[in-house]
Structure formats: structure tokens, C-alpha cells
Amino acid sequence: MFNIAQRNIMIFLRNKRGVFSSFLGAIIVIGIYVIFLGENLKEGYPNIKDIDILMNSWAMAGIISVVSVTTTMGSFGVTVLDKELKRNKDFYCSPVKTRELAGGYILSSYLIGVIMSIFTFILAEIYIVSSGGQFLPMLSIIKVIGVILLTVLSSSAMIFFIVNLLNSIDTFSTASTIIGTLIGFLTGIYIPIGSLPQAVQTLIKLFPISHGTVLLRQIITEPPSKVTFVDSTNALTEFNEHMGVTFGGIGSLSENSIHIMFLVISAIVFYFVTILMVSRKKARN
């Protein structure tokens, strides 16, 4: 498993275009936020102290979540390439167990996703500080890294399931573009969740990665929100629910333990379903 993971990581890093395309989704989100969304969102909260810093922190948390998906998607290009070039048949004929093969692909994707997401977090912190904010306290930084580990685990398992439905690089590229575009909506970045119809809000709340986004937003926006809404707890609650910092209105799903359970359970489900798919393909070959 570890040898397969090492091989996949080396192939991914040698493909400079693939590494860049992994960040493409995040780059698109940053561009849309800077050019279109940023000022519009801030105008919704006029005459509020340091709203710029709070909104920037909110946006950076979402971008970290996007990177956790797009980089894992990019790293799984090796999987599709192996299928297109029939290299997977060599693995199927080898004594390598199915769970070890799948584990190798997921492990390589997971490590790449974690490294890229932490790198994005560092850049996000630098941006927040340069725009007038403060570095997060050490405890909050540890929490962010913990959430990144869980979010990437869920996203890598989910993307591995999707990738196993694809058989060519062309379809993979199309799927990457679609996912890179949709992820901004499914994590409530392009349009705040409070502005969406109830049915769409429910869909977002069922999307596993959105729970990682909520946890990241809670941690990263906590310091500036204390300054911005220092005199109004009700205004802070309304802001959090409207902007997707909390999932208000569905009871226990607002609790961090439920968010964590969503990430862990989704990772387990997608992992074992994909293992079953790979096992059937190996049996046919």
C-alpha cells in the first residue's frame, strides 16, 4: 500500500500542470470573491466595525475547504490514467490485495490533500493578517489542522468513489471542471446559505464537505467576530446562520460532534463502497 502511495505521489508531483489544475478551483473562488462577491457581501453589513476582516476570514475558510476537494481530485488523475493505459490490469493480476490497492490510492491522495490544504491555510493566514486581521492563537491553529485532516479524509474517499466511475482522462478532466465549479456552491461560498431556498440548504447540509467548511469557519472567524459583534449576540447569531458559520434551524446538526460524525461516517461509507467496486472489477479481470 505504501509503495503504491509513494508511486502515485511522485507521478502527481512530476505533472506540474496537474498540480496547478488542482488549485484551479480555489483560484476561481478567490477571483470570484475578490471581483464580485466581496464588496456585495460587505455591503450587506454597512457601518459594522471590521466587517472586512470578518468577511475575509469567512472566505479564506471556504477556500481551504475547496482546496481539500480539488487537490484530492487532481491527485486521483493517476488512478484514471492507470485505467486508461490498462495498468490497473497489472495490479489485478498481482498478489496485491484490493484493499491495499485502494488504500494506496487513497493514502497518496490524502497526503497530497492535507499538505496542499495546510499550505493554503498558511497563505490564508498571511492574507488575513495583511488585510488588518490577526494570526490565530496556537490552539485554534491546532483545531484547524485537525479539521483539515478530517475534511481531506472525507473528500478523498468521496472523490475516489467518483473517480472509479471514470475510465478516461477526458472524462476525468470534464468531471474535475464540473466539481471545481460546483464545490463553491455546495460549500456556500458563492451564495450564502441563508439566501438559498430551503431545499437547496438541505442539500448543502447533507454534503459531507460542507460540515468541514462549517468547522473551519467557526474557528477562523471566531476572533474577528468577537470584535465585529462585540455588542450584539443576536446579530452574531443571525450572521452565523445566514453565512453558514453554523447550520441553524436543524437542531443537533449545529453541534460540532455531529459535523465530525458526518465527515467520519461519509469517509467510511465511500471507502467501503469503492472497495466493493474495485473488488468486482478485479474479479472480472
N, C-alpha and C positions, 0 to 999 in steps of 0.2 A: 504493500500500500504506500509506504513512504517513498519507495523508489519511483512509483508511478507519479506521486505528487511532485517529487523533485523534477522529474522529466517534464511535467506539464508546466511548472513554474518557469523553467529555463526556456521552453518554447514560447511561452507568453511574453517573457521579458525581451526576447530577441525580436519580437514583432512590434516595432516602435509604433506603427500605425494602429495596431490593436490596442496598445496601451493608451494612445491618445483617444481613440474612439470610446474607450471605457469611461473617460472623463467627459465625453461629449454631452451626455445627459445633464451633468452638473453644470457644464459651461452654458448650455441652453437655459437652464433655470436661472443662473446668475445674470445672463443677458436680459432675460425677460423681467427679472426683478428690478435690475438697475434702470432699464429703459422704460418699462411700462408700469410694473406693479408697485414699486417702492413708493413713489410720490402719491399714488392713488390711495394706498393703504394708510399712509401717514395723514392724508387729508381727512380721513375718517375720524381722526382723533386730534382736532385742532386745539391749540393752546394747552396742550398737555406736556409737562416737563419731560425732557429727554426721550420723547417718543421715537426719535431717530435711532437711538441706541437700542431701544427695546425691539423695534421692528427689524433692525439689522441682526440682532441676536436670534430673533424668531426665524428669519430667513436662513441664517447660517445653519441652524439646527436641521432645517428641512433639507438643505443641500448635503449635509453629512449623510442623511438617510438615503437620498438619491444615489450618492456615490456607492453606498453599501450594496445597491442593486446593480447599477450599471457596470461597476468593476467586476463583480462576480459574473455578470453576463458576458463581459468581454473575455474573461479568463476561460469560460466554457467553450470558446471558439475552438480550442484544441480538441474537445470531445467531438464536435461536429466534423472537424477536419479528419479525425481518425475514422469516422464513419464513412465519409465521402471517399477517402482513399483506401477503404477496406482494412485499415489497420486493426480495427476492432475484432475482426475475424481471427487475427493472430492471437489476441488476448483470449478470445473464446476457446481457442484450441490449446491454450497453455494451461498449466495447473493452477493458475491464479484464480482464487475464489471470486464469485460475483461480488460479494460484499467488500472484498479487498479492492477490486477494480473500481467499484462505485465510490468507495471510501477514498481512494487515491484522487479521483477527480474532484470530489467534494472538498477534500483537505487542501488541495492546491488552490481551488477557488476561494476557500475560506481564508487561507493565509493571505492571498493577494487582496481580498476584500478588506480584511482587517488592517493590513498595512496601509492601503490606499485611503481608507476611511479615517484612520488616525492622522495620516498626513494632511488630509482635508481639514480635520479638526484643528490642527496646528495653524494652518493657513487662516481658518475661520477666526480663531482667537486673535491672530495678528491683525486681521481686518477689523474686528470689533474694537480692539484697543486703539487702532489708528483712527477710527471714527469717533473716538471720545469715550469708549467704554473701558472696562477694567478686566484684567485677567481673572478667570475663575479661581476660587480657592482650591487648594490641593484636593480636598475631599470631593468637591464637585468634579474635578478632572478625573479622579478615580471612578466616580459614578458614570461619567460619560464613556470612559473606556469600557466599563462593564456592559453598558447598554450597547455599545458598538459590537462587542463580542457576541451578544445575543442576537442583535439585528442581522448581522452578517451571517450568523448560523442559519437563521430562518430564511434569509434571502438566497443563500447558496443552495439550500435544499429545494426551495421553490423553483429557482431558475434551472437547477439540474433536472427537475421533472419536465419543465417546458422544453429544454434543450433535447431531451430524449425523444421528443416528438418530431424533431427536425432531422433531415437527412442530407442537407447540402449547405454549403457556405452561403449561397444566395438567399435561401430561406432564413438562415441564421441572421444575416445582415438585415433583412426585412424585419424580422422579429425584434432585433436589437433596436432598430429605429422606432418601432411601434412602442416597445416597452419604455425606451428612453423618453418618449413623449408623454405616454400615459402616466408614468410614475409621478410626474409633477401634479397631476390631478388627483391620483389615488392617495397621495400624502397630504393633500390640501394646501399645496403651495401656490398654485396658480390662482385658485379661488378659495378664500377662507371657507372652512366647512360650514360656518354659520350662515353663509349666503346661499348655500345649496339646498335643493329640495330634500325633504325628509328621506325619500327613498335612496337618493344618492349618498346622503350622510350615513345611512345604514350600510351601504355597500362599502364605503370607506372604512367604517368601523369594523367590518368583517375582514378587511385586507390586513394580513399579519404585519406587514412592514409599517403600516400607519401607527401601530402601537409602539414600535420603536421610535418613530418620529415624535409621538406624544411625550415619551420619556425624555428624549433629548431636549425637546422644547421646555419641559418643566425645569430641567437642570440648568440649561444655558440662559433661559430668560428670567430665572429667579432673581439674580442680583439687580438687573435694571428694572424689573417690575416693582421691586420694593421701593425704588426711588420714584418711578413714574406714578405709581398709585399709592403713595405713602399715606394719603389722607382719605382714601376711599376703597374699602374692601369690596363693596358691591360692584364698583366699576372694574376692579381687577377680576372678579368672578365672571362678569359679563365679557370682558376682553378674552379671558382664557377659553371660555366656551365658544365664542364666536371665531376665534383664530385657531382653534384646535390644539390649544395647550392642554386642555382637559377634554374628555368626552362626556360632557354633561348631558343629562337627560336620559341616560340608560343605566342609572344606578351603579351597581358594583363595578362596571367596566371602567369607572373613573379611578379605581384603586390600582396602584402600581403593581400589586401582586397579580391582578388579572391581566394587565398588559404583558407582564413577564410570562405568564402562562400561555397567552396567545402565541408569543414568539417561540417558546419551547415546544409546545404541542404541534404547531404548524411545521416546525423543523422535523420532528419525529415522524409525523404523518407523511410529509412529502418524501422524506428519506426512504421509508419502508415501501411506499408505493412505487418509487423509482427502482428500488432494489428488485421488486417483483417484476417490473417491466424488463429490466436488464436480464434477469434470470430467464424469462420466457424467450427473449431474443437469443440468448446463449444456447438454450435448449433446441431452438430451431436451426441453429448453425452447427 
